[in-house]
Amino acid sequence: MGDLKIKRVYEDYEKEDGTRILIDRLWPRGVKKEDAKIDKWIKEIAPTPELRKWFHKDIERFYEFKERYRKELANNEETSSAVTEVLENLQEDDVTLIFAAKDEQRNHAKVLQEFLEEKR
């Protein structure tokens, strides 16, 4: 079983990243697709646009955002299949979840990483 890591899309590609999965609904600003070295783009695993916009207005809402996003991950059929896809990739290789958020500590990638680790 592979390691699960997270990394900002603006950080350099490393061979140790394994399978690189972009987990944002929108393509990151200022990044060319060929430079990003993304293996998969799983938009469905990202927070809903409504939740993302709500959280973006106030970073202090992180703990409530975390709770709401985890509910989305657990209760949405489309999201559940995306979670399964990532877990299947982890059975074969290391996986790096790629995200664009500026805040490296309070973002959906951290929440997703924690959620996926619990599901393993």
Biopython code that builds the backbone (N, CA, C, O; Angstrom):
import numpy as np
from Bio.PDB.StructureBuilder import StructureBuilder

atoms = [
    (1, "MET", "N", (0.845, -1.179, 0.000)),
    (1, "MET", "CA", (0.000, 0.000, 0.000)),
    (1, "MET", "C", (0.892, 1.244, 0.000)),
    (1, "MET", "O", (1.877, 1.315, 0.735)),
    (2, "GLY", "N", (0.532, 2.219, -0.833)),
    (2, "GLY", "CA", (1.359, 3.399, -0.998)),
    (2, "GLY", "C", (1.153, 4.450, 0.077)),
    (2, "GLY", "O", (0.233, 4.370, 0.890)),
    (3, "ASP", "N", (2.031, 5.431, 0.057)),
    (3, "ASP", "CA", (1.921, 6.581, 0.944)),
    (3, "ASP", "C", (0.974, 7.601, 0.332)),
    (3, "ASP", "O", (0.860, 7.705, -0.889)),
    (4, "LEU", "N", (0.295, 8.352, 1.195)),
    (4, "LEU", "CA", (-0.615, 9.400, 0.759)),
    (4, "LEU", "C", (-0.057, 10.743, 1.205)),
    (4, "LEU", "O", (0.099, 11.002, 2.399)),
    (5, "LYS", "N", (0.243, 11.595, 0.226)),
    (5, "LYS", "CA", (0.832, 12.902, 0.513)),
    (5, "LYS", "C", (-0.023, 13.992, -0.113)),
    (5, "LYS", "O", (-0.877, 13.726, -0.959)),
    (6, "ILE", "N", (0.222, 15.219, 0.318)),
    (6, "ILE", "CA", (-0.418, 16.363, -0.325)),
    (6, "ILE", "C", (0.667, 17.362, -0.714)),
    (6, "ILE", "O", (1.731, 17.427, -0.098)),
    (7, "LYS", "N", (0.366, 18.146, -1.764)),
    (7, "LYS", "CA", (1.364, 19.078, -2.278)),
    (7, "LYS", "C", (0.665, 20.165, -3.077)),
    (7, "LYS", "O", (-0.294, 19.901, -3.802)),
    (8, "ARG", "N", (1.146, 21.369, -2.940)),
    (8, "ARG", "CA", (0.608, 22.466, -3.758)),
    (8, "ARG", "C", (1.061, 22.281, -5.199)),
    (8, "ARG", "O", (2.178, 21.829, -5.455)),
    (9, "VAL", "N", (0.205, 22.627, -6.120)),
    (9, "VAL", "CA", (0.498, 22.480, -7.549)),
    (9, "VAL", "C", (1.697, 23.338, -7.961)),
    (9, "VAL", "O", (2.341, 23.063, -8.973)),
    (10, "TYR", "N", (1.987, 24.358, -7.191)),
    (10, "TYR", "CA", (3.079, 25.269, -7.508)),
    (10, "TYR", "C", (4.445, 24.739, -7.058)),
    (10, "TYR", "O", (5.474, 25.333, -7.378)),
    (11, "GLU", "N", (4.458, 23.633, -6.322)),
    (11, "GLU", "CA", (5.711, 23.007, -5.910)),
    (11, "GLU", "C", (6.221, 22.123, -7.050)),
    (11, "GLU", "O", (5.450, 21.660, -7.890)),
    (12, "ASP", "N", (7.526, 21.902, -7.060)),
    (12, "ASP", "CA", (8.134, 21.111, -8.128)),
    (12, "ASP", "C", (7.691, 19.651, -8.075)),
    (12, "ASP", "O", (7.474, 19.083, -7.005)),
    (13, "TYR", "N", (7.565, 19.068, -9.257)),
    (13, "TYR", "CA", (7.314, 17.638, -9.406)),
    (13, "TYR", "C", (8.520, 16.868, -8.898)),
    (13, "TYR", "O", (9.664, 17.266, -9.118)),
    (14, "GLU", "N", (8.253, 15.765, -8.218)),
    (14, "GLU", "CA", (9.312, 14.857, -7.786)),
    (14, "GLU", "C", (8.880, 13.438, -8.151)),
    (14, "GLU", "O", (7.699, 13.101, -8.078)),
    (15, "LYS", "N", (9.830, 12.630, -8.536)),
    (15, "LYS", "CA", (9.542, 11.247, -8.917)),
    (15, "LYS", "C", (8.834, 10.502, -7.771)),
    (15, "LYS", "O", (8.005, 9.625, -8.012)),
    (16, "GLU", "N", (9.169, 10.859, -6.539)),
    (16, "GLU", "CA", (8.590, 10.203, -5.360)),
    (16, "GLU", "C", (7.127, 10.552, -5.143)),
    (16, "GLU", "O", (6.485, 9.978, -4.263)),
    (17, "ASP", "N", (6.587, 11.479, -5.922)),
    (17, "ASP", "CA", (5.170, 11.852, -5.782)),
    (17, "ASP", "C", (4.250, 10.684, -6.104)),
    (17, "ASP", "O", (3.131, 10.623, -5.595)),
    (18, "GLY", "N", (4.694, 9.775, -6.924)),
    (18, "GLY", "CA", (3.824, 8.678, -7.344)),
    (18, "GLY", "C", (2.745, 9.216, -8.273)),
    (18, "GLY", "O", (3.010, 10.074, -9.115)),
    (19, "THR", "N", (1.536, 8.711, -8.114)),
    (19, "THR", "CA", (0.408, 9.178, -8.923)),
    (19, "THR", "C", (-0.034, 10.536, -8.401)),
    (19, "THR", "O", (-0.380, 10.680, -7.229)),
    (20, "ARG", "N", (-0.020, 11.528, -9.279)),
    (20, "ARG", "CA", (-0.382, 12.899, -8.905)),
    (20, "ARG", "C", (-1.834, 13.153, -9.319)),
    (20, "ARG", "O", (-2.178, 13.104, -10.500)),
    (21, "ILE", "N", (-2.679, 13.427, -8.310)),
    (21, "ILE", "CA", (-4.099, 13.624, -8.550)),
    (21, "ILE", "C", (-4.495, 15.044, -8.154)),
    (21, "ILE", "O", (-4.398, 15.424, -6.988)),
    (22, "LEU", "N", (-4.937, 15.813, -9.130)),
    (22, "LEU", "CA", (-5.446, 17.150, -8.854)),
    (22, "LEU", "C", (-6.834, 17.011, -8.245)),
    (22, "LEU", "O", (-7.698, 16.335, -8.803)),
    (23, "ILE", "N", (-7.048, 17.657, -7.090)),
    (23, "ILE", "CA", (-8.311, 17.503, -6.357)),
    (23, "ILE", "C", (-9.078, 18.811, -6.254)),
    (23, "ILE", "O", (-9.869, 18.983, -5.327)),
    (24, "ASP", "N", (-8.867, 19.733, -7.177)),
    (24, "ASP", "CA", (-9.598, 21.000, -7.238)),
    (24, "ASP", "C", (-10.618, 20.932, -8.373)),
    (24, "ASP", "O", (-10.400, 20.238, -9.367)),
    (25, "ARG", "N", (-11.723, 21.646, -8.227)),
    (25, "ARG", "CA", (-12.728, 21.698, -9.298)),
    (25, "ARG", "C", (-12.280, 22.587, -10.443)),
    (25, "ARG", "O", (-12.658, 22.364, -11.593)),
    (26, "LEU", "N", (-11.477, 23.591, -10.131)),
    (26, "LEU", "CA", (-11.006, 24.534, -11.141)),
    (26, "LEU", "C", (-9.525, 24.317, -11.388)),
    (26, "LEU", "O", (-8.773, 23.983, -10.472)),
    (27, "TRP", "N", (-9.108, 24.512, -12.641)),
    (27, "TRP", "CA", (-7.684, 24.392, -12.942)),
    (27, "TRP", "C", (-6.946, 25.547, -12.263)),
    (27, "TRP", "O", (-7.420, 26.682, -12.303)),
    (28, "PRO", "N", (-5.793, 25.280, -11.639)),
    (28, "PRO", "CA", (-5.041, 26.319, -10.917)),
    (28, "PRO", "C", (-4.549, 27.439, -11.844)),
    (28, "PRO", "O", (-4.076, 27.192, -12.953)),
    (29, "ARG", "N", (-4.673, 28.645, -11.363)),
    (29, "ARG", "CA", (-4.246, 29.815, -12.128)),
    (29, "ARG", "C", (-2.745, 29.796, -12.378)),
    (29, "ARG", "O", (-1.951, 29.440, -11.508)),
    (30, "GLY", "N", (-2.389, 30.187, -13.578)),
    (30, "GLY", "CA", (-0.987, 30.356, -13.918)),
    (30, "GLY", "C", (-0.196, 29.078, -14.098)),
    (30, "GLY", "O", (1.033, 29.123, -14.155)),
    (31, "VAL", "N", (-0.861, 27.942, -14.190)),
    (31, "VAL", "CA", (-0.166, 26.659, -14.315)),
    (31, "VAL", "C", (-0.525, 26.034, -15.666)),
    (31, "VAL", "O", (-1.697, 25.817, -15.972)),
    (32, "LYS", "N", (0.493, 25.753, -16.457)),
    (32, "LYS", "CA", (0.267, 25.064, -17.725)),
    (32, "LYS", "C", (0.064, 23.579, -17.447)),
    (32, "LYS", "O", (0.724, 23.004, -16.582)),
    (33, "LYS", "N", (-0.842, 22.973, -18.176)),
    (33, "LYS", "CA", (-1.153, 21.557, -17.941)),
    (33, "LYS", "C", (0.083, 20.674, -18.078)),
    (33, "LYS", "O", (0.267, 19.740, -17.297)),
    (34, "GLU", "N", (0.928, 20.961, -19.058)),
    (34, "GLU", "CA", (2.116, 20.122, -19.243)),
    (34, "GLU", "C", (3.130, 20.311, -18.109)),
    (34, "GLU", "O", (3.902, 19.397, -17.818)),
    (35, "ASP", "N", (3.136, 21.483, -17.466)),
    (35, "ASP", "CA", (4.068, 21.734, -16.363)),
    (35, "ASP", "C", (3.599, 21.089, -15.051)),
    (35, "ASP", "O", (4.417, 20.767, -14.190)),
    (36, "ALA", "N", (2.300, 20.906, -14.905)),
    (36, "ALA", "CA", (1.742, 20.392, -13.650)),
    (36, "ALA", "C", (2.019, 18.907, -13.442)),
    (36, "ALA", "O", (2.040, 18.431, -12.307)),
    (37, "LYS", "N", (2.229, 18.175, -14.529)),
    (37, "LYS", "CA", (2.486, 16.734, -14.455)),
    (37, "LYS", "C", (1.405, 16.013, -13.635)),
    (37, "LYS", "O", (1.704, 15.233, -12.731)),
    (38, "ILE", "N", (0.167, 16.291, -13.973)),
    (38, "ILE", "CA", (-0.979, 15.677, -13.297)),
    (38, "ILE", "C", (-1.326, 14.368, -14.006)),
    (38, "ILE", "O", (-1.464, 14.335, -15.229)),
    (39, "ASP", "N", (-1.466, 13.291, -13.229)),
    (39, "ASP", "CA", (-1.851, 12.000, -13.796)),
    (39, "ASP", "C", (-3.365, 11.869, -13.921)),
    (39, "ASP", "O", (-3.874, 11.285, -14.878)),
    (40, "LYS", "N", (-4.074, 12.422, -12.940)),
    (40, "LYS", "CA", (-5.536, 12.367, -12.935)),
    (40, "LYS", "C", (-6.063, 13.676, -12.359)),
    (40, "LYS", "O", (-5.433, 14.302, -11.507)),
    (41, "TRP", "N", (-7.219, 14.064, -12.840)),
    (41, "TRP", "CA", (-7.905, 15.230, -12.294)),
    (41, "TRP", "C", (-9.274, 14.750, -11.852)),
    (41, "TRP", "O", (-10.142, 14.474, -12.679)),
    (42, "ILE", "N", (-9.463, 14.653, -10.541)),
    (42, "ILE", "CA", (-10.725, 14.156, -9.994)),
    (42, "ILE", "C", (-11.463, 15.346, -9.366)),
    (42, "ILE", "O", (-11.347, 15.603, -8.167)),
    (43, "LYS", "N", (-12.206, 16.048, -10.185)),
    (43, "LYS", "CA", (-12.936, 17.246, -9.746)),
    (43, "LYS", "C", (-14.003, 16.917, -8.707)),
    (43, "LYS", "O", (-14.253, 17.704, -7.794)),
    (44, "GLU", "N", (-14.628, 15.754, -8.851)),
    (44, "GLU", "CA", (-15.765, 15.385, -8.015)),
    (44, "GLU", "C", (-15.419, 15.237, -6.536)),
    (44, "GLU", "O", (-16.306, 15.268, -5.683)),
    (45, "ILE", "N", (-14.139, 15.076, -6.233)),
    (45, "ILE", "CA", (-13.733, 14.869, -4.847)),
    (45, "ILE", "C", (-13.530, 16.193, -4.108)),
    (45, "ILE", "O", (-13.384, 16.215, -2.886)),
    (46, "ALA", "N", (-13.523, 17.277, -4.849)),
    (46, "ALA", "CA", (-13.371, 18.615, -4.258)),
    (46, "ALA", "C", (-14.665, 19.037, -3.564)),
    (46, "ALA", "O", (-15.728, 18.494, -3.863)),
    (47, "PRO", "N", (-14.589, 19.991, -2.646)),
    (47, "PRO", "CA", (-15.826, 20.503, -2.038)),
    (47, "PRO", "C", (-16.757, 21.083, -3.107)),
    (47, "PRO", "O", (-16.303, 21.538, -4.156)),
    (48, "THR", "N", (-18.040, 21.059, -2.832)),
    (48, "THR", "CA", (-18.992, 21.656, -3.762)),
    (48, "THR", "C", (-18.673, 23.142, -3.936)),
    (48, "THR", "O", (-18.098, 23.761, -3.041)),
    (49, "PRO", "N", (-19.039, 23.706, -5.067)),
    (49, "PRO", "CA", (-18.779, 25.141, -5.261)),
    (49, "PRO", "C", (-19.368, 26.012, -4.149)),
    (49, "PRO", "O", (-18.752, 26.993, -3.734)),
    (50, "GLU", "N", (-20.549, 25.655, -3.674)),
    (50, "GLU", "CA", (-21.184, 26.434, -2.606)),
    (50, "GLU", "C", (-20.351, 26.395, -1.326)),
    (50, "GLU", "O", (-20.149, 27.426, -0.686)),
    (51, "LEU", "N", (-19.874, 25.223, -0.955)),
    (51, "LEU", "CA", (-19.064, 25.095, 0.262)),
    (51, "LEU", "C", (-17.727, 25.806, 0.089)),
    (51, "LEU", "O", (-17.261, 26.483, 1.005)),
    (52, "ARG", "N", (-17.122, 25.657, -1.056)),
    (52, "ARG", "CA", (-15.836, 26.315, -1.322)),
    (52, "ARG", "C", (-15.969, 27.831, -1.207)),
    (52, "ARG", "O", (-15.136, 28.484, -0.578)),
    (53, "LYS", "N", (-17.009, 28.389, -1.811)),
    (53, "LYS", "CA", (-17.207, 29.843, -1.765)),
    (53, "LYS", "C", (-17.504, 30.317, -0.343)),
    (53, "LYS", "O", (-17.021, 31.369, 0.077)),
    (54, "TRP", "N", (-18.295, 29.544, 0.393)),
    (54, "TRP", "CA", (-18.620, 29.887, 1.782)),
    (54, "TRP", "C", (-17.339, 29.935, 2.627)),
    (54, "TRP", "O", (-17.136, 30.869, 3.402)),
    (55, "PHE", "N", (-16.492, 28.934, 2.474)),
    (55, "PHE", "CA", (-15.252, 28.853, 3.251)),
    (55, "PHE", "C", (-14.262, 29.928, 2.822)),
    (55, "PHE", "O", (-13.566, 30.501, 3.659)),
    (56, "HIS", "N", (-14.196, 30.200, 1.538)),
    (56, "HIS", "CA", (-13.245, 31.170, 1.008)),
    (56, "HIS", "C", (-13.469, 32.574, 1.581)),
    (56, "HIS", "O", (-12.531, 33.366, 1.668)),
    (57, "LYS", "N", (-14.688, 32.874, 1.962)),
    (57, "LYS", "CA", (-15.005, 34.199, 2.503)),
    (57, "LYS", "C", (-14.425, 34.422, 3.892)),
    (57, "LYS", "O", (-14.230, 35.567, 4.300)),
    (58, "ASP", "N", (-14.146, 33.341, 4.628)),
    (58, "ASP", "CA", (-13.650, 33.490, 5.999)),
    (58, "ASP", "C", (-12.874, 32.239, 6.410)),
    (58, "ASP", "O", (-13.461, 31.215, 6.762)),
    (59, "ILE", "N", (-11.563, 32.340, 6.357)),
    (59, "ILE", "CA", (-10.685, 31.202, 6.673)),
    (59, "ILE", "C", (-10.872, 30.716, 8.115)),
    (59, "ILE", "O", (-10.527, 29.580, 8.439)),
    (60, "GLU", "N", (-11.421, 31.585, 8.980)),
    (60, "GLU", "CA", (-11.658, 31.199, 10.376)),
    (60, "GLU", "C", (-12.776, 30.162, 10.494)),
    (60, "GLU", "O", (-12.997, 29.605, 11.569)),
    (61, "ARG", "N", (-13.468, 29.909, 9.410)),
    (61, "ARG", "CA", (-14.529, 28.902, 9.388)),
    (61, "ARG", "C", (-13.978, 27.496, 9.147)),
    (61, "ARG", "O", (-14.744, 26.572, 8.875)),
    (62, "PHE", "N", (-12.683, 27.331, 9.241)),
    (62, "PHE", "CA", (-12.075, 26.060, 8.850)),
    (62, "PHE", "C", (-12.679, 24.851, 9.558)),
    (62, "PHE", "O", (-12.970, 23.846, 8.909)),
    (63, "TYR", "N", (-12.871, 24.926, 10.858)),
    (63, "TYR", "CA", (-13.349, 23.736, 11.571)),
    (63, "TYR", "C", (-14.771, 23.369, 11.162)),
    (63, "TYR", "O", (-15.105, 22.187, 11.079)),
    (64, "GLU", "N", (-15.609, 24.366, 10.907)),
    (64, "GLU", "CA", (-16.949, 24.081, 10.406)),
    (64, "GLU", "C", (-16.872, 23.582, 8.955)),
    (64, "GLU", "O", (-17.609, 22.677, 8.564)),
    (65, "PHE", "N", (-15.980, 24.176, 8.171)),
    (65, "PHE", "CA", (-15.763, 23.715, 6.798)),
    (65, "PHE", "C", (-15.356, 22.239, 6.794)),
    (65, "PHE", "O", (-15.873, 21.434, 6.019)),
    (66, "LYS", "N", (-14.427, 21.914, 7.669)),
    (66, "LYS", "CA", (-13.930, 20.539, 7.756)),
    (66, "LYS", "C", (-15.080, 19.569, 8.015)),
    (66, "LYS", "O", (-15.162, 18.519, 7.377)),
    (67, "GLU", "N", (-15.952, 19.907, 8.930)),
    (67, "GLU", "CA", (-17.095, 19.061, 9.256)),
    (67, "GLU", "C", (-18.046, 18.928, 8.059)),
    (67, "GLU", "O", (-18.507, 17.831, 7.743)),
    (68, "ARG", "N", (-18.329, 20.047, 7.404)),
    (68, "ARG", "CA", (-19.240, 20.026, 6.255)),
    (68, "ARG", "C", (-18.648, 19.246, 5.080)),
    (68, "ARG", "O", (-19.352, 18.490, 4.410)),
    (69, "TYR", "N", (-17.363, 19.434, 4.839)),
    (69, "TYR", "CA", (-16.720, 18.733, 3.726)),
    (69, "TYR", "C", (-16.677, 17.230, 3.973)),
    (69, "TYR", "O", (-16.906, 16.442, 3.055)),
    (70, "ARG", "N", (-16.390, 16.834, 5.191)),
    (70, "ARG", "CA", (-16.381, 15.407, 5.524)),
    (70, "ARG", "C", (-17.761, 14.787, 5.293)),
    (70, "ARG", "O", (-17.858, 13.643, 4.850)),
    (71, "LYS", "N", (-18.816, 15.525, 5.587)),
    (71, "LYS", "CA", (-20.178, 15.037, 5.323)),
    (71, "LYS", "C", (-20.395, 14.868, 3.826)),
    (71, "LYS", "O", (-20.998, 13.891, 3.382)),
    (72, "GLU", "N", (-19.896, 15.834, 3.050)),
    (72, "GLU", "CA", (-20.004, 15.698, 1.590)),
    (72, "GLU", "C", (-19.274, 14.453, 1.109)),
    (72, "GLU", "O", (-19.791, 13.714, 0.272)),
    (73, "LEU", "N", (-18.095, 14.221, 1.624)),
    (73, "LEU", "CA", (-17.305, 13.063, 1.209)),
    (73, "LEU", "C", (-18.008, 11.750, 1.553)),
    (73, "LEU", "O", (-17.936, 10.781, 0.797)),
    (74, "ALA", "N", (-18.677, 11.731, 2.683)),
    (74, "ALA", "CA", (-19.301, 10.495, 3.155)),
    (74, "ALA", "C", (-20.685, 10.247, 2.563)),
    (74, "ALA", "O", (-21.116, 9.099, 2.462)),
    (75, "ASN", "N", (-21.382, 11.304, 2.175)),
    (75, "ASN", "CA", (-22.800, 11.153, 1.839)),
    (75, "ASN", "C", (-23.166, 11.417, 0.385)),
    (75, "ASN", "O", (-24.350, 11.410, 0.047)),
    (76, "ASN", "N", (-22.205, 11.644, -0.468)),
    (76, "ASN", "CA", (-22.492, 11.963, -1.861)),
    (76, "ASN", "C", (-22.021, 10.800, -2.735)),
    (76, "ASN", "O", (-20.859, 10.402, -2.660)),
    (77, "GLU", "N", (-22.902, 10.262, -3.551)),
    (77, "GLU", "CA", (-22.560, 9.092, -4.374)),
    (77, "GLU", "C", (-21.404, 9.372, -5.334)),
    (77, "GLU", "O", (-20.501, 8.549, -5.484)),
    (78, "GLU", "N", (-21.437, 10.538, -5.981)),
    (78, "GLU", "CA", (-20.369, 10.906, -6.924)),
    (78, "GLU", "C", (-19.033, 11.023, -6.198)),
    (78, "GLU", "O", (-18.003, 10.567, -6.694)),
    (79, "THR", "N", (-19.062, 11.630, -5.033)),
    (79, "THR", "CA", (-17.845, 11.787, -4.239)),
    (79, "THR", "C", (-17.350, 10.434, -3.738)),
    (79, "THR", "O", (-16.145, 10.184, -3.701)),
    (80, "SER", "N", (-18.277, 9.566, -3.355)),
    (80, "SER", "CA", (-17.892, 8.241, -2.859)),
    (80, "SER", "C", (-17.121, 7.447, -3.906)),
    (80, "SER", "O", (-16.151, 6.764, -3.577)),
    (81, "SER", "N", (-17.544, 7.533, -5.163)),
    (81, "SER", "CA", (-16.820, 6.804, -6.208)),
    (81, "SER", "C", (-15.438, 7.423, -6.438)),
    (81, "SER", "O", (-14.488, 6.713, -6.768)),
    (82, "ALA", "N", (-15.327, 8.735, -6.264)),
    (82, "ALA", "CA", (-14.024, 9.394, -6.390)),
    (82, "ALA", "C", (-13.096, 8.970, -5.251)),
    (82, "ALA", "O", (-11.905, 8.741, -5.465)),
    (83, "VAL", "N", (-13.644, 8.869, -4.047)),
    (83, "VAL", "CA", (-12.865, 8.400, -2.894)),
    (83, "VAL", "C", (-12.370, 6.980, -3.159)),
    (83, "VAL", "O", (-11.206, 6.668, -2.908)),
    (84, "THR", "N", (-13.246, 6.130, -3.662)),
    (84, "THR", "CA", (-12.876, 4.748, -3.988)),
    (84, "THR", "C", (-11.747, 4.721, -5.010)),
    (84, "THR", "O", (-10.815, 3.927, -4.890)),
    (85, "GLU", "N", (-11.830, 5.582, -6.007)),
    (85, "GLU", "CA", (-10.786, 5.638, -7.041)),
    (85, "GLU", "C", (-9.420, 5.976, -6.442)),
    (85, "GLU", "O", (-8.415, 5.358, -6.792)),
    (86, "VAL", "N", (-9.386, 6.949, -5.548)),
    (86, "VAL", "CA", (-8.109, 7.321, -4.914)),
    (86, "VAL", "C", (-7.596, 6.162, -4.060)),
    (86, "VAL", "O", (-6.408, 5.843, -4.096)),
    (87, "LEU", "N", (-8.480, 5.539, -3.300)),
    (87, "LEU", "CA", (-8.062, 4.413, -2.453)),
    (87, "LEU", "C", (-7.530, 3.254, -3.292)),
    (87, "LEU", "O", (-6.583, 2.580, -2.885)),
    (88, "GLU", "N", (-8.126, 3.020, -4.450)),
    (88, "GLU", "CA", (-7.627, 1.972, -5.350)),
    (88, "GLU", "C", (-6.240, 2.321, -5.871)),
    (88, "GLU", "O", (-5.386, 1.442, -5.995)),
    (89, "ASN", "N", (-6.006, 3.595, -6.176)),
    (89, "ASN", "CA", (-4.673, 4.026, -6.611)),
    (89, "ASN", "C", (-3.647, 3.800, -5.514)),
    (89, "ASN", "O", (-2.505, 3.438, -5.795)),
    (90, "LEU", "N", (-4.045, 4.009, -4.273)),
    (90, "LEU", "CA", (-3.133, 3.832, -3.138)),
    (90, "LEU", "C", (-2.728, 2.374, -2.943)),
    (90, "LEU", "O", (-1.677, 2.096, -2.366)),
    (91, "GLN", "N", (-3.543, 1.454, -3.412)),
    (91, "GLN", "CA", (-3.189, 0.040, -3.306)),
    (91, "GLN", "C", (-2.033, -0.314, -4.222)),
    (91, "GLN", "O", (-1.335, -1.301, -3.993)),
    (92, "GLU", "N", (-1.826, 0.493, -5.268)),
    (92, "GLU", "CA", (-0.814, 0.188, -6.272)),
    (92, "GLU", "C", (0.430, 1.068, -6.203)),
    (92, "GLU", "O", (1.506, 0.657, -6.636)),
    (93, "ASP", "N", (0.284, 2.290, -5.655)),
    (93, "ASP", "CA", (1.365, 3.273, -5.767)),
    (93, "ASP", "C", (1.205, 4.332, -4.688)),
    (93, "ASP", "O", (0.164, 4.430, -4.038)),
    (94, "ASP", "N", (2.262, 5.126, -4.509)),
    (94, "ASP", "CA", (2.128, 6.328, -3.695)),
    (94, "ASP", "C", (1.206, 7.283, -4.430)),
    (94, "ASP", "O", (1.163, 7.283, -5.660)),
    (95, "VAL", "N", (0.467, 8.099, -3.687)),
    (95, "VAL", "CA", (-0.436, 9.078, -4.275)),
    (95, "VAL", "C", (-0.151, 10.432, -3.635)),
    (95, "VAL", "O", (-0.018, 10.546, -2.416)),
    (96, "THR", "N", (-0.060, 11.447, -4.477)),
    (96, "THR", "CA", (0.061, 12.815, -3.989)),
    (96, "THR", "C", (-1.163, 13.579, -4.451)),
    (96, "THR", "O", (-1.431, 13.690, -5.648)),
    (97, "LEU", "N", (-1.909, 14.110, -3.476)),
    (97, "LEU", "CA", (-3.069, 14.934, -3.765)),
    (97, "LEU", "C", (-2.574, 16.347, -4.057)),
    (97, "LEU", "O", (-1.919, 16.967, -3.218)),
    (98, "ILE", "N", (-2.881, 16.843, -5.222)),
    (98, "ILE", "CA", (-2.387, 18.143, -5.667)),
    (98, "ILE", "C", (-3.509, 19.174, -5.524)),
    (98, "ILE", "O", (-4.640, 18.947, -5.954)),
    (99, "PHE", "N", (-3.169, 20.309, -4.912)),
    (99, "PHE", "CA", (-4.149, 21.366, -4.679)),
    (99, "PHE", "C", (-3.511, 22.724, -4.908)),
    (99, "PHE", "O", (-2.289, 22.838, -4.998)),
    (100, "ALA", "N", (-4.353, 23.767, -5.004)),
    (100, "ALA", "CA", (-3.840, 25.105, -5.300)),
    (100, "ALA", "C", (-4.007, 26.104, -4.159)),
    (100, "ALA", "O", (-3.486, 27.216, -4.251)),
    (101, "ALA", "N", (-4.704, 25.756, -3.106)),
    (101, "ALA", "CA", (-4.966, 26.702, -2.010)),
    (101, "ALA", "C", (-3.678, 27.314, -1.475)),
    (101, "ALA", "O", (-2.644, 26.652, -1.389)),
    (102, "LYS", "N", (-3.763, 28.588, -1.118)),
    (102, "LYS", "CA", (-2.591, 29.295, -0.581)),
    (102, "LYS", "C", (-2.241, 28.824, 0.824)),
    (102, "LYS", "O", (-1.068, 28.652, 1.154)),
    (103, "ASP", "N", (-3.256, 28.618, 1.642)),
    (103, "ASP", "CA", (-3.045, 28.207, 3.032)),
    (103, "ASP", "C", (-2.725, 26.714, 3.053)),
    (103, "ASP", "O", (-3.575, 25.884, 2.731)),
    (104, "GLU", "N", (-1.515, 26.386, 3.429)),
    (104, "GLU", "CA", (-1.082, 24.988, 3.397)),
    (104, "GLU", "C", (-1.560, 24.176, 4.597)),
    (104, "GLU", "O", (-1.431, 22.952, 4.606)),
    (105, "GLN", "N", (-2.111, 24.847, 5.608)),
    (105, "GLN", "CA", (-2.569, 24.143, 6.805)),
    (105, "GLN", "C", (-4.082, 24.000, 6.879)),
    (105, "GLN", "O", (-4.589, 23.012, 7.411)),
    (106, "ARG", "N", (-4.803, 24.980, 6.348)),
    (106, "ARG", "CA", (-6.265, 24.958, 6.421)),
    (106, "ARG", "C", (-6.823, 24.947, 5.006)),
    (106, "ARG", "O", (-7.081, 25.991, 4.407)),
    (107, "ASN", "N", (-7.001, 23.737, 4.491)),
    (107, "ASN", "CA", (-7.495, 23.580, 3.121)),
    (107, "ASN", "C", (-8.163, 22.214, 2.968)),
    (107, "ASN", "O", (-8.055, 21.351, 3.839)),
    (108, "HIS", "N", (-8.846, 22.040, 1.854)),
    (108, "HIS", "CA", (-9.578, 20.796, 1.635)),
    (108, "HIS", "C", (-8.658, 19.595, 1.445)),
    (108, "HIS", "O", (-9.059, 18.468, 1.734)),
    (109, "ALA", "N", (-7.442, 19.809, 0.971)),
    (109, "ALA", "CA", (-6.515, 18.692, 0.780)),
    (109, "ALA", "C", (-6.156, 18.038, 2.116)),
    (109, "ALA", "O", (-6.064, 16.814, 2.207)),
    (110, "LYS", "N", (-5.957, 18.846, 3.135)),
    (110, "LYS", "CA", (-5.661, 18.306, 4.474)),
    (110, "LYS", "C", (-6.835, 17.474, 4.987)),
    (110, "LYS", "O", (-6.652, 16.387, 5.535)),
    (111, "VAL", "N", (-8.040, 18.005, 4.798)),
    (111, "VAL", "CA", (-9.241, 17.297, 5.247)),
    (111, "VAL", "C", (-9.391, 15.988, 4.484)),
    (111, "VAL", "O", (-9.674, 14.947, 5.077)),
    (112, "LEU", "N", (-9.203, 16.040, 3.178)),
    (112, "LEU", "CA", (-9.324, 14.848, 2.350)),
    (112, "LEU", "C", (-8.266, 13.811, 2.715)),
    (112, "LEU", "O", (-8.573, 12.622, 2.802)),
    (113, "GLN", "N", (-7.040, 14.241, 2.928)),
    (113, "GLN", "CA", (-5.975, 13.318, 3.314)),
    (113, "GLN", "C", (-6.354, 12.585, 4.606)),
    (113, "GLN", "O", (-6.216, 11.365, 4.699)),
    (114, "GLU", "N", (-6.821, 13.322, 5.575)),
    (114, "GLU", "CA", (-7.226, 12.733, 6.859)),
    (114, "GLU", "C", (-8.392, 11.747, 6.655)),
    (114, "GLU", "O", (-8.389, 10.650, 7.214)),
    (115, "PHE", "N", (-9.364, 12.142, 5.865)),
    (115, "PHE", "CA", (-10.531, 11.306, 5.572)),
    (115, "PHE", "C", (-10.103, 9.993, 4.909)),
    (115, "PHE", "O", (-10.553, 8.916, 5.302)),
    (116, "LEU", "N", (-9.236, 10.092, 3.909)),
    (116, "LEU", "CA", (-8.772, 8.905, 3.184)),
    (116, "LEU", "C", (-7.953, 7.979, 4.070)),
    (116, "LEU", "O", (-8.074, 6.758, 3.972)),
    (117, "GLU", "N", (-7.117, 8.554, 4.937)),
    (117, "GLU", "CA", (-6.321, 7.726, 5.859)),
    (117, "GLU", "C", (-7.233, 6.933, 6.775)),
    (117, "GLU", "O", (-6.946, 5.777, 7.088)),
    (118, "GLU", "N", (-8.321, 7.537, 7.207)),
    (118, "GLU", "CA", (-9.278, 6.841, 8.076)),
    (118, "GLU", "C", (-9.988, 5.731, 7.319)),
    (118, "GLU", "O", (-10.335, 4.711, 7.914)),
    (119, "LYS", "N", (-10.212, 5.902, 6.027)),
    (119, "LYS", "CA", (-10.928, 4.913, 5.217)),
    (119, "LYS", "C", (-10.070, 3.704, 4.869)),
    (119, "LYS", "O", (-10.600, 2.639, 4.552)),
    (120, "ARG", "N", (-8.758, 3.859, 4.925)),
    (120, "ARG", "CA", (-7.877, 2.749, 4.536)),
    (120, "ARG", "C", (-8.059, 1.536, 5.387)),
    (120, "ARG", "O", (-7.386, 0.527, 5.175)),
]
sb = StructureBuilder()
sb.init_structure("model")
sb.init_model(0)
sb.init_chain("A")
sb.init_seg("    ")
for serial, (resi, resn, name, xyz) in enumerate(atoms, 1):
    if name == "N":
        sb.init_residue(resn, " ", resi, " ")
    sb.init_atom(name, np.array(xyz, "f"), 0.0, 1.0, " ", f" {name:<3s}", serial, name[0])
structure = sb.get_structure()
